[in-house]
Amino acid sequence: MLSNYKEQQSVERGFGFLKDPLFLTNSVFLKSPHRIEALGFIMGLCLLVYTLGQRQIRKTLKRLKTGVKNQLGRLTDRPTLRWIFQCFQGIHVFRTQGVKKISNLTSERLHLLEFFPKSCQAYYLLT
């Protein structure tokens, strides 16, 4: 039973964001058991998508034998997806005179986008 519990810890660690004060978990109130179930399902689904995205980036970095800078400026091939998302804060997509443009797309952010699938790169007008 102990080994089975330890195998499940990766899932448990994934929900650590619930303790983050920025997530505002204490402001969520659900009265109906159906809504609690639905929220649990959606959170599980979000965790799955998050984990798959993180796994994909890490696999790409390992395959290319390279890395990205972490919060301390050191090269790593195991970045968290949260860190990658934080790196993309401040990028904006806007339209001017009917033309779609991207603001604040630095060389560091362009480097990060190299490790994303073509569909993600297309969002930033790179393909």
C-alpha positions, -999 to +999 in steps of 0.1 A: +000+000+000+029+024+008+045+019-026+012+025-043+008+058-024+043+069-033+035+062-070+006+086-067+026+115-053+034+130-087-003+137-090-005+151-055+024+174-062+006+187-092-021+201-070+004+221-049-008+252-067-039+251-045-018+262-016-005+292-035-021+324-022-022+338-058-046+310-067-073+323-043-086+288-034-102+301-002-125+323-023-141+293-041-174+282-025-195+254-040-227+243-024-238+215-047-220+181-048-224+181-086-205+214-089-178+201-066-174+171-088-173+192-119-147+215-104-126+184-094-129+170-130-119+203-146-089+207-122-078+172-130-081+178-167-061+211-163-034+192-144-033+166-172-029+193-199-003+212-178+017+180-172+016+170-209+028+204-219+057+204-194+066+168-205+066+178-242+090+208-236+113+187-215+114+159-241+122+184-268+150+200-247+165+166-240+163+155-276+180+187-288+205+184-259+200+220-248+182+239-221+166+272-211+175+296-183+158+290-150+148+317-124+185+318-113+198+323-148+212+287-150+207+264-179+182+236-172+166+209-194+138+205-168+119+238-166+085+239-151+057+250-173+048+276-147+082+292-153+078+291-191+044+308-187+059+335-165+085+341-192+057+349-216+040+375-193+038+408-210+035+396-246+004+410-263-013+402-295-031+432-310-045+444-343-036+477-359-052+487-392-064+452-396-030+436-392-022+412-363+010+421-344+029+409-314+045+432-288+074+425-264+086+394-283+123+395-271+151+373-284+149+352-252+112+346-257+118+337-294+144+312-282+118+296-259+093+294-288+118+272-307+109+243-284+071+247-289+051+229-316+044+247-348+008+254-338+020+274-308+046+292-329+018+302-353+000+320-325+031+343-323+031+347-361+064+327-365+053+302-391 
